[in-house]
Amino acid sequence: MDQQEIVAGLDIGTTKIACIVGRRNDQGKIEILGMGRSRSEGVSRGMVANIQKTVDSIMAAVKEAEANANVEIGTVNVGIAGQHIRSMHHRGMITRQSLEEEIRQLDIDLLIDDMYKLVMPPGEEIIHVLPQEYIVDGEQGIRDPIGMSGVRLEANFHIISGQVTAARNINKCVHRAGLDVTELILEPLASADAVLSAEEKEAGVVLVDIGGGTTDIAIFYDGIIRHTAVIPFGGNVITEDIRQGCGVMREQAELLKVKFGSALAAENKDNEVVCIPGLRGRDPKEISLRMLAEVIQSRMEEILEHVHFEIKNSGLEKQLIAGVVLTGGGAQLKHLRQLVEYITGMTARIGYPNEHLAKSNVEQVTSPLFATGVGLVMKGFDFLHRQRAKQGGQPAQAPKVKGHSQGSRVGSFFDKVIKGASEILSDDDI
């Protein structure tokens, strides 16, 4: 194992931008070398709303990560989310020329590439093409057809698409920050890699990633992605409800939610109060924790009803044995697990991105808040593995580590940049 293969993941969220740098050790675990975090100023509900503010936040997070990890970051895996994300199912087929030759990876790549040529509605482009199962000469339910004989090769695909402008605006911000994009990855897919086990994906599980601006959903069954969705509500709307319902400043509302918030009003007593400092020259204000929980529970129930609708819409509600896994910053809300179990009727747990991590001095990355960032690093190593397979097992080029004269910038061995990334929009298009 090449210890010098280093990958960086960039999570561009509504409330925070996080850059995580890691490498894989001899045991196959990911060792986090450093992390940078900055407040997200130019993103709204997962989409870039202000180019320059987003660029500044990205640069601040990357600079901190470089200092902590003692490396120079050149390319990053970037997450994408937002209410513009759509998913659909499609079947593709190719006819092979020879029955004598075995099915190769080249045939599967050709089948997947054909899916990227699908005609999409104006303004949309395909982000991911995810094979679900293969059919060889009418034989269904094949997971890996490589090595088999057959003329007619088909596959069922889960296709994820999004707005062209949203993807290009993200690319534009990353490029302006002096970085290149390796892959643009749907955030719930990255989070799923970080917090779900192979057994859960096989048994059937719902991943619910509650972020600041959106709530992302990914449903797995038989080890295959079956359904994805993005709900345009997250922790920020809860904060806004508290601000209006309790008559406090936004910063105070966020602190109330994080320190004293609960998703179940019944868990708080009527006489429990917290005192908020008043504005200049005004008396302090007392906030009932039960009333605070009622405000949070009302909005949380609305979000979870949307989640439950997506679960039922997938057609797999009765087959998801592993229940619901909650992650993201919103998953840290007290008593949320109990509320999820009550509304969905399914078992639930909080997902921490520590299963695939080696011991590290960067302890905060094991929080659900950084599940997407850790997942983006894991996706980066998956990309390296695919590149090595195409290059006949040749090792990737070592990155440059500060203080060393050999090597190049982190990720400079990546030669795949998102198609169309160079076609960027002007600030007037935002």
KAWO-V989421 format. One record per pair of residues at least 24 apart in sequence whose C-alpha atoms are under 7 Angstrom apart, sorted by the first residue. I is the first residue (numbers start at 1). J is the second residue. D is the distance in Angstrom with one decimal. If there is no record, write none. Layout:
i = (I | I)
j = (J | J)
d = (D | D)
//
This chain:
i = (1 | 4 | 4 | 5 | 5 | 6 | 6 | 7 | 7 | 7 | 7 | 8 | 8 | 8 | 9 | 9 | 9 | 9 | 9 | 9 | 10 | 10 | 10 | 10 | 10 | 11 | 11 | 11 | 11 | 12 | 13 | 13 | 13 | 14 | 14 | 14 | 14 | 14 | 14 | 14 | 15 | 15 | 15 | 16 | 17 | 17 | 17 | 18 | 18 | 19 | 19 | 19 | 19 | 20 | 20 | 20 | 21 | 21 | 22 | 29 | 29 | 29 | 30 | 30 | 30 | 31 | 31 | 31 | 31 | 32 | 32 | 33 | 34 | 34 | 34 | 34 | 35 | 35 | 35 | 36 | 36 | 36 | 36 | 37 | 44 | 45 | 45 | 45 | 45 | 46 | 46 | 46 | 46 | 47 | 47 | 48 | 48 | 49 | 51 | 51 | 54 | 55 | 55 | 55 | 55 | 58 | 59 | 70 | 70 | 71 | 71 | 71 | 72 | 72 | 72 | 72 | 72 | 73 | 73 | 74 | 74 | 74 | 74 | 74 | 74 | 75 | 75 | 75 | 75 | 75 | 75 | 75 | 76 | 76 | 76 | 77 | 77 | 77 | 77 | 77 | 77 | 78 | 78 | 78 | 78 | 78 | 79 | 79 | 79 | 79 | 80 | 80 | 80 | 80 | 81 | 81 | 82 | 82 | 82 | 83 | 83 | 83 | 84 | 84 | 85 | 85 | 85 | 86 | 86 | 86 | 86 | 87 | 87 | 87 | 87 | 87 | 88 | 88 | 88 | 89 | 89 | 89 | 90 | 90 | 90 | 91 | 91 | 91 | 91 | 92 | 92 | 92 | 93 | 93 | 93 | 94 | 94 | 94 | 95 | 95 | 95 | 96 | 96 | 97 | 98 | 99 | 99 | 99 | 100 | 101 | 102 | 102 | 102 | 103 | 103 | 103 | 103 | 103 | 104 | 104 | 105 | 123 | 123 | 124 | 124 | 124 | 124 | 125 | 125 | 125 | 125 | 126 | 126 | 126 | 127 | 127 | 127 | 128 | 128 | 128 | 129 | 129 | 129 | 129 | 130 | 130 | 130 | 131 | 131 | 131 | 131 | 132 | 132 | 132 | 132 | 168 | 168 | 169 | 169 | 171 | 172 | 181 | 181 | 182 | 182 | 182 | 183 | 183 | 187 | 188 | 188 | 188 | 189 | 190 | 190 | 190 | 190 | 191 | 191 | 191 | 193 | 194 | 194 | 194 | 194 | 194 | 195 | 195 | 195 | 195 | 195 | 198 | 200 | 203 | 203 | 203 | 204 | 204 | 204 | 204 | 205 | 205 | 205 | 205 | 205 | 206 | 206 | 206 | 207 | 207 | 207 | 208 | 208 | 208 | 209 | 209 | 209 | 210 | 210 | 210 | 210 | 210 | 210 | 211 | 211 | 211 | 211 | 212 | 227 | 233 | 235 | 238 | 238 | 241 | 242 | 242 | 261 | 261 | 261 | 261 | 262 | 262 | 262 | 262 | 262 | 263 | 263 | 263 | 263 | 263 | 263 | 263 | 263 | 263 | 264 | 264 | 264 | 264 | 265 | 265 | 265 | 265 | 304 | 308 | 323 | 323 | 324 | 324 | 325 | 325 | 325 | 326 | 326 | 327 | 327 | 327 | 327 | 328 | 328 | 328 | 328 | 329 | 329 | 331)
j = (26 | 398 | 399 | 398 | 399 | 399 | 410 | 377 | 380 | 410 | 411 | 76 | 77 | 377 | 76 | 77 | 78 | 373 | 376 | 377 | 76 | 77 | 78 | 79 | 373 | 78 | 79 | 372 | 373 | 79 | 40 | 43 | 46 | 40 | 43 | 44 | 45 | 46 | 212 | 213 | 39 | 40 | 212 | 40 | 57 | 58 | 61 | 61 | 373 | 61 | 62 | 65 | 373 | 65 | 373 | 374 | 65 | 69 | 377 | 356 | 357 | 358 | 356 | 357 | 358 | 357 | 358 | 359 | 360 | 360 | 362 | 69 | 65 | 68 | 69 | 362 | 64 | 65 | 68 | 61 | 62 | 64 | 65 | 61 | 213 | 82 | 213 | 214 | 232 | 81 | 82 | 213 | 214 | 82 | 166 | 169 | 170 | 430 | 173 | 427 | 173 | 173 | 174 | 176 | 177 | 177 | 177 | 401 | 402 | 400 | 401 | 402 | 400 | 401 | 402 | 409 | 410 | 409 | 410 | 179 | 180 | 409 | 410 | 411 | 412 | 179 | 180 | 181 | 182 | 410 | 411 | 412 | 180 | 181 | 182 | 181 | 182 | 183 | 184 | 376 | 380 | 181 | 183 | 184 | 185 | 376 | 184 | 185 | 186 | 187 | 184 | 185 | 186 | 187 | 186 | 187 | 214 | 230 | 232 | 230 | 231 | 232 | 162 | 163 | 161 | 162 | 230 | 160 | 161 | 162 | 229 | 158 | 159 | 160 | 161 | 228 | 158 | 159 | 160 | 157 | 158 | 159 | 156 | 157 | 158 | 154 | 155 | 156 | 157 | 154 | 155 | 156 | 153 | 154 | 155 | 152 | 153 | 154 | 151 | 152 | 153 | 151 | 152 | 151 | 151 | 149 | 150 | 151 | 149 | 149 | 147 | 148 | 149 | 145 | 146 | 147 | 148 | 149 | 146 | 147 | 146 | 163 | 164 | 161 | 162 | 163 | 164 | 161 | 162 | 163 | 164 | 160 | 161 | 162 | 160 | 161 | 162 | 159 | 160 | 161 | 157 | 158 | 159 | 160 | 157 | 158 | 159 | 155 | 156 | 157 | 158 | 156 | 157 | 158 | 224 | 421 | 424 | 424 | 425 | 421 | 424 | 417 | 418 | 414 | 416 | 417 | 417 | 418 | 372 | 216 | 217 | 218 | 218 | 372 | 375 | 376 | 379 | 371 | 372 | 375 | 375 | 353 | 356 | 371 | 374 | 375 | 351 | 352 | 353 | 355 | 371 | 223 | 322 | 320 | 321 | 322 | 319 | 320 | 321 | 322 | 320 | 321 | 322 | 323 | 324 | 323 | 324 | 325 | 324 | 325 | 326 | 325 | 326 | 327 | 326 | 327 | 328 | 234 | 327 | 328 | 329 | 330 | 331 | 235 | 328 | 329 | 330 | 236 | 314 | 303 | 330 | 296 | 299 | 295 | 292 | 295 | 292 | 293 | 333 | 334 | 293 | 296 | 333 | 334 | 335 | 293 | 296 | 297 | 300 | 333 | 334 | 335 | 336 | 339 | 293 | 297 | 335 | 339 | 290 | 293 | 294 | 297 | 340 | 344 | 347 | 348 | 348 | 349 | 349 | 350 | 351 | 350 | 351 | 351 | 352 | 368 | 371 | 368 | 369 | 370 | 371 | 368 | 369 | 368)
d = (6.0 | 5.5 | 6.7 | 6.0 | 6.9 | 6.9 | 6.4 | 5.9 | 6.0 | 6.9 | 6.6 | 5.0 | 6.4 | 5.7 | 5.3 | 4.7 | 6.1 | 5.6 | 4.9 | 4.8 | 6.1 | 5.9 | 4.9 | 6.7 | 6.2 | 6.1 | 5.5 | 6.5 | 5.3 | 6.5 | 6.7 | 6.9 | 5.9 | 6.0 | 5.1 | 5.5 | 5.8 | 5.5 | 5.4 | 5.3 | 6.2 | 5.0 | 5.5 | 4.5 | 6.7 | 6.5 | 6.5 | 6.0 | 6.7 | 5.8 | 5.7 | 6.2 | 6.9 | 6.6 | 6.1 | 6.8 | 6.9 | 6.9 | 6.7 | 5.5 | 5.3 | 5.3 | 6.2 | 4.8 | 5.5 | 6.0 | 5.0 | 6.9 | 6.3 | 6.1 | 6.7 | 4.8 | 5.3 | 4.8 | 4.2 | 6.6 | 6.9 | 4.4 | 6.5 | 4.4 | 5.9 | 4.6 | 4.1 | 4.6 | 6.6 | 5.9 | 4.0 | 5.7 | 6.4 | 5.3 | 4.5 | 5.9 | 6.5 | 5.8 | 6.4 | 6.6 | 6.7 | 6.4 | 6.1 | 6.8 | 6.6 | 5.2 | 6.9 | 6.5 | 5.6 | 6.7 | 5.7 | 6.5 | 5.7 | 6.6 | 4.6 | 5.3 | 6.5 | 6.5 | 6.7 | 5.7 | 6.0 | 6.0 | 4.8 | 5.3 | 6.4 | 5.2 | 5.0 | 5.8 | 6.3 | 5.3 | 4.5 | 5.6 | 6.1 | 6.4 | 5.1 | 6.7 | 6.4 | 5.4 | 5.7 | 6.1 | 5.3 | 5.3 | 6.4 | 5.9 | 6.3 | 6.7 | 6.4 | 5.1 | 6.1 | 7.0 | 5.8 | 4.8 | 5.6 | 5.0 | 6.5 | 5.9 | 5.0 | 5.6 | 6.1 | 5.9 | 6.5 | 6.4 | 6.8 | 5.6 | 6.2 | 5.3 | 5.6 | 6.1 | 5.8 | 4.6 | 6.5 | 5.8 | 5.3 | 6.2 | 6.9 | 7.0 | 5.5 | 4.4 | 6.2 | 6.4 | 6.0 | 5.3 | 6.6 | 5.6 | 4.8 | 6.0 | 5.9 | 5.3 | 6.7 | 7.0 | 5.6 | 4.5 | 6.0 | 5.5 | 5.5 | 6.6 | 5.7 | 4.2 | 6.6 | 6.1 | 5.5 | 6.5 | 5.6 | 4.7 | 6.3 | 4.8 | 6.3 | 6.9 | 6.7 | 6.1 | 5.6 | 5.6 | 6.9 | 6.8 | 5.0 | 5.4 | 5.0 | 6.6 | 5.0 | 5.2 | 5.5 | 6.1 | 5.2 | 6.5 | 6.5 | 5.7 | 5.6 | 6.5 | 5.4 | 4.5 | 5.2 | 5.5 | 5.7 | 6.3 | 5.6 | 6.0 | 4.2 | 6.6 | 5.6 | 5.1 | 6.7 | 5.8 | 5.1 | 6.9 | 6.4 | 6.1 | 4.8 | 6.6 | 5.4 | 5.0 | 6.2 | 6.6 | 6.1 | 4.5 | 6.4 | 5.5 | 5.5 | 6.7 | 5.9 | 6.0 | 5.8 | 6.8 | 6.8 | 5.9 | 5.8 | 5.8 | 6.8 | 6.5 | 6.0 | 5.4 | 6.7 | 6.3 | 6.1 | 5.7 | 6.3 | 6.0 | 7.0 | 5.5 | 4.2 | 5.3 | 6.8 | 5.2 | 4.4 | 5.2 | 5.5 | 4.9 | 7.0 | 5.9 | 6.1 | 4.7 | 5.2 | 5.6 | 4.8 | 6.9 | 6.9 | 6.9 | 5.6 | 6.5 | 5.5 | 5.9 | 6.5 | 4.0 | 5.4 | 5.6 | 5.3 | 6.7 | 5.0 | 5.2 | 5.9 | 6.2 | 4.7 | 6.1 | 6.0 | 5.0 | 6.2 | 6.1 | 5.0 | 6.3 | 6.0 | 4.8 | 4.9 | 5.9 | 6.3 | 4.9 | 6.3 | 4.9 | 6.3 | 6.1 | 5.4 | 5.7 | 5.9 | 5.2 | 6.1 | 6.8 | 5.8 | 6.1 | 6.3 | 6.8 | 7.0 | 6.5 | 6.7 | 6.0 | 6.6 | 6.7 | 5.1 | 6.9 | 6.0 | 4.8 | 6.0 | 6.0 | 5.9 | 4.7 | 6.9 | 6.7 | 6.1 | 5.4 | 5.2 | 6.8 | 6.1 | 5.8 | 6.1 | 6.8 | 5.4 | 4.6 | 5.1 | 6.8 | 6.9 | 6.0 | 4.8 | 5.7 | 4.5 | 6.6 | 5.1 | 5.7 | 5.7 | 4.8 | 5.5 | 5.0 | 7.0 | 5.0 | 7.0 | 4.8 | 4.6 | 6.9 | 6.4 | 6.0 | 4.2 | 7.0)
//
